[in-house]
């Protein structure tokens, strides 16, 4: 008899402890300390590189942002949230970017030869990232049975990513991969300070967003994320023009022709388009940015009986 009573007590205690892991999300749902979120996103992607940009001499980061270069993108994500306050997210992002100096035609006199340089590129972007997410309203709020969490929660995100890119330029109606052409002498013995760049690299995403709970199991987010890069070759442009004859020491056939033609595409009046002339600015690293709308399915909340 005593054993049965003891067993009953343990089961009741365990049940009460399990229930204590919940609090009221609203009048119909319990919330757990840990919930999961699965979702997808649609949005746009843009890049800040040496090419294109806005009027003037060219600035770093968002100060040279040109809305006309915006391209579509999207992604998928999985999020683990603790008390709706701190999250850890794994996300895949896919899209494309492009930029071209000819976008500066109407402001050409202000661009310090960038318009006359006449370079352009496009690249697909594939990224996998791990992001930490912080919701300050939940962190500093006091929510209980009488004060339910807010429907709208702004947040900040930051983390690390790994992305793949492949800059291309159009030549005679066909897009050509630029990295194998070594257009600035990357890896050539004649230019020992110009290192080859890899097409897969790490980045550092930082952003802000806001989550709106459509229901206890469905939410909508708006989010903008800026990626800090460690490369200046997102657009295959960074340093100076090289001596065209050097290409023949490393390339031949079609690749040699492509390298010579795509290294220098200047319009008349381009004063820097000559060997050792300025082609890009290696002091300003490239970056890209996304704005996305996300739809998420929350898993783990329990409906109240």
Protein Blocks (a to p, Z undefined) as FASTA:
>chain_A
ZZmmmmmmmmmmmmmmmmmmpccfblmbccdfbdcdddddddddddddfeghiedjbpeh
jllccfklpccdddddddddehhlaccddddddddddddfklmmmmmmmnnomlmnopac
ddddddddddddddfklmmmccdfklccdfbdcddddddddddddddddeehiacdfkln
opnopoiaklmmlccddfbdcdddddddddddfbfkbccdddddddddfbfklnopabbc
ddfklmmmmggcjllmmmmmmmpmcdehiaklcghiafbdfkbccddddddddddddehi
acdZZ
